[in-house]
Amino acid sequence: MTKEERLKKRHRSEKRFKLYGVASIFVALLFVLILVQNIFSKGSSAFMKTAINVEVFFDPELLELQNGASSDDILQADFFDITIETLLKAYPAKNLDEENELIDLFSTDAEIEIRKAFLENNNLVGKKINLEITASDDIDQLHKGNYPRDLPEDRRRISNFQLNIYDNLVESKKIVKNFNNYFFKNGDSRNPELAGIGGALVGSFYSILICLLLSFPVAVLASIYLEEFAPKNKITDFIEININNLAAVPSIVYGLLALQILLATIQLPRSTPLVAGITLALMTLPRIIIPCRASLKAVPPSIREGALAVGASKFQSVFHHVVPLALPGTLSGTIIGLAQALGETAPLILIGMVAFVVDIPSTPIDPSSSLPVQVYLWSESAERGFVEKTSATIMMLLSFLIVMNFIAVYLRQKFEKRWN
Amino acid sequence: MNKLINVMLGILLALSFVTTSHSRDQIRIVGSSTVYPYATVVAEKFGKAGKFKTPIIESTGTGGGMKLFCAGVGANHPDVTNASRAIKPKEKALCEKNGVSEIIEIIVGNDGISLAHSNSAPDANFTKEQLWRALAANVDVDGKLVENPYKNWNDINSSLPNKKIEILVAPPTSGTRDAWNSLVMVKGCSDKAKSLFKAADKNAKKECAKMREDGYAVEAGENDTLIVQKLTSNPNAYGFFGYSYLVANKDKVKAAAVNGVRPSLEGIQNYSYPIARPLFFYVKKAHVGVIPGIQEFLDEFTSKKAMSNRGYLAKIGLVPLASDKYKVTRTAALDLKTISIK
């Protein structure tokens, strides 16, 4: 081989390597793109809900309320008859079966929505108003194009009669798409059109708050002590190795630990954000200590020596000079640790968070679910409407994670000093 | 920094005070994932009625639920456990040991395990023995026990299609698999095989229920929605799950007939469909009157509006009890009749 040939060969192999690099980045991006596209195409429709415009007549004969009734009386009153009257007026039904099919087009919460309209304006007795009532899951999915209509009738959940009503309503522009406020406001429900992530959001918030309160101070103090004060000997080496080991322990193990200690021995209430927060704190602790120590280590010794040289104590040099400089790295490490905790499901299964919780928790000791658990629960549900709800919840979870990671990167870039 | 630490310590202290004064004012339910969809619907209606808080329902599987249920009496233990099979003697013993001596048994309704496949595939019909032969680890061929040799359906019987055997099965921990084993694998096991197992000094029931592990029976996990997806994309595959999934997905999958019968409401109700089973839940009597709302919850669950043929549970796929059995269940619920746990 001549000199030129060898040179060419080396250039070729360099080119090849670059090509492999670009290809692998492309493949990775492609996977992310497919995932995101898949989730978005399935989930984005969940942020809208289908509603049917109906005329409600607050018939004094059917309603045992006077104009100006107090809200207590309204909550006690029976709106069932009015609801049925209203829904039946939407389309002429010939017999009981058809009437039932007609009523099934509306959400089971129709009565509650009519009551709410009356609560907002208690002078409606004897008057007619137009109200948009949430449609049932079947109609919702049909209207969004997620449910096929060109199948034989016995293979559809929607009967021919119901399809006729639907087409008629679409033609008369009675079917509308609204922003799905239930998705953010409501807790879990077995009716997909009413199910929301409100409870899961609050549960996740409390869990992460407790996790932060417990893990951040402990992790920061532990890493400051280990890095700045502790003597370097076999014991601290042993501790360091074990912190690294703990960070690699599968999260389900922490769930088992919590089950034994927090639930069985201390008898804290099951399925609560308190227990979830403590469990996640145990899991997050080593994952925060490691970046904390790394950022302390990155502060150059000249800073410490300078402080000591002008007469500061060890404590003063650490807390007045080293810790403030290490803070951006510490905070971003904490946020990334919390982001991991936010997406964690496995330990929560064992402490009973995988539960059907309708009421939105008001304190950290009320039973609750969390965002990843809600994804898991809905992905197992048979009803078609939960497919989009599952993807939409994943979208919410992903956007929280992206925001948290963005804050972490921002803190580091903005405040971190470089020492070179 | 010091202020921050003080604030955090303060919040933690406050939290620990709150937790010490904790008692429960809502029903807690654990147990079977098959009963979960029905129990949650009842719980939601019960909560919306406004008198009591909505019960909390965990889906732990039948066995896991029994363990939690039988762990003791008191606010830290669940009040109700759902089960896709009757309570076992072992579990009764555990309950008794831990002081849970009075249990109310409620039969919720029936479930038919449906053997489903894609709508695009031709209709199919199997006998229980054919299904056993397709799935068992060891079968009898020419009077001898051998490892399952069948690769295509027509190897089992020439009347069956010439297609590869491919069945998605539920994992061993699920109640659906338990029921499939006892209703199909054990019942479909040939007499010859049973006697051969016995001759080899083995437990015939256990051996009959053993599934092959050579790739023809594919373990598919607890997620039934995923099974539906897999069946849709592969018209040759079969999978089994509860009747409610068949109802919810009838635009995608259909049921194969077993012994010539397709699953239907009536067929499951009178057990003429051969893979039907009752579903249960169990209530701790000691908690009635202590945890508010248990009696009212029982009333709601067993009411006609929930459990009858036109009830709201039937709409989501629960097969209601026949009327004579319904009366028994209803009285058991209203009178809080306990079962013997000896």
Interface residues (C-beta under 8 A of the other chain):
Chain A: L75 I112 Y147 P148 L151 D154 R155 R156 R157 S189 R190 N191 I210 L213 L214 F216 P217 L263 Q267 L268 P269 R270 S271 L274 F319 V323 G352 V354 A355 F356 V357 V358 D359 T363 P364 I365 P367 L377 S379 E380 S381 A382 E383 R384 V387
Chain B: M1 L4 I5 M8 I11 L12 L15 V18 T19 H22 R24 Q26 R28 S33 Y36 P37 A39 T40 V41 A43 E44 G47 K48 G50 K53 T54 I56 I57 E58 S59 N76 N119 E222 N223 D224 T225 S244 Y245 V247 A248 N249 K250 D251 K254 I316 G317
